[in-house]
Amino acid sequence: MTIKGEREEHKEEKKKDYYVSERQFGAFERSFRLPDNVETDKIKAQFKNGVLTIELPKKPGSQKTEKKISISSS
């Protein structure tokens, strides 16, 4: 899976004695391998409030069963 994006920022400051304008641009790319137990046709992605959330559902039967661990107090 490869995720690509671009970032652009523009700052402006106007005062009585001076004016400053700055622009920043940048591109990024991240790649990683998905586990074999991911259903690739059911992957969902959502971008909200500057956060990218990616949902990678597992194939049926590949999910581990629940395991209970007892906690002892000393």
C-alpha positions in Angstrom: 0.0 0.0 0.0 1.3 3.4 -0.9 0.0 6.7 0.6 0.9 9.9 -1.2 0.1 13.5 -0.2 1.0 17.1 -0.6 1.2 19.8 2.0 0.9 23.5 1.3 1.1 26.3 3.9 0.8 30.1 3.4 1.5 32.7 6.1 1.0 36.4 5.7 1.7 39.1 8.2 0.8 42.7 7.6 1.9 45.4 10.0 2.2 49.1 9.7 6.0 49.0 9.0 6.3 45.7 7.1 4.7 42.9 5.1 5.8 39.3 5.3 4.6 36.5 3.0 5.9 32.9 3.3 4.9 29.8 1.3 5.9 26.2 2.0 5.2 23.2 -0.3 6.0 19.6 0.2 5.1 16.2 -1.0 5.4 12.9 0.9 5.0 9.2 0.2 4.8 6.2 2.5 4.7 2.6 1.4 4.3 -0.6 3.4 3.2 -4.2 2.9 -0.1 -5.4 4.0 -0.5 -8.7 5.9 -1.8 -11.7 3.9 -5.0 -11.8 6.1 -6.3 -8.4 5.0 -9.3 -8.2 2.6 -7.9 -5.7 0.1 -11.2 -5.1 -1.6 -12.8 -3.9 1.6 -10.2 -1.4 2.7 -11.7 2.0 3.6 -10.0 5.3 4.1 -11.3 8.6 5.6 -9.7 12.0 5.9 -11.3 14.2 8.6 -9.9 17.2 10.5 -6.4 16.6 9.2 -6.3 12.9 10.2 -6.2 10.0 7.8 -7.9 6.9 9.1 -7.4 3.6 7.2 -9.5 0.5 8.0 -8.0 -2.8 7.1 -10.5 -5.6 7.7 -9.2 -9.1 8.3 -10.4 -12.1 6.3 -13.0 -14.3 8.0 -11.4 -17.0 10.1 -8.1 -15.2 10.4 -9.2 -13.3 13.5 -7.7 -14.8 16.7 -10.0 -16.1 19.4 -10.4 -14.2 22.6 -8.0 -15.2 25.3 -8.7 -14.4 29.0 -5.7 -13.8 31.3 -6.2 -13.9 35.0 -4.6 -11.2 37.2 -3.2 -12.1 40.6 -2.7 -9.6 43.3 0.3 -9.7 45.5 
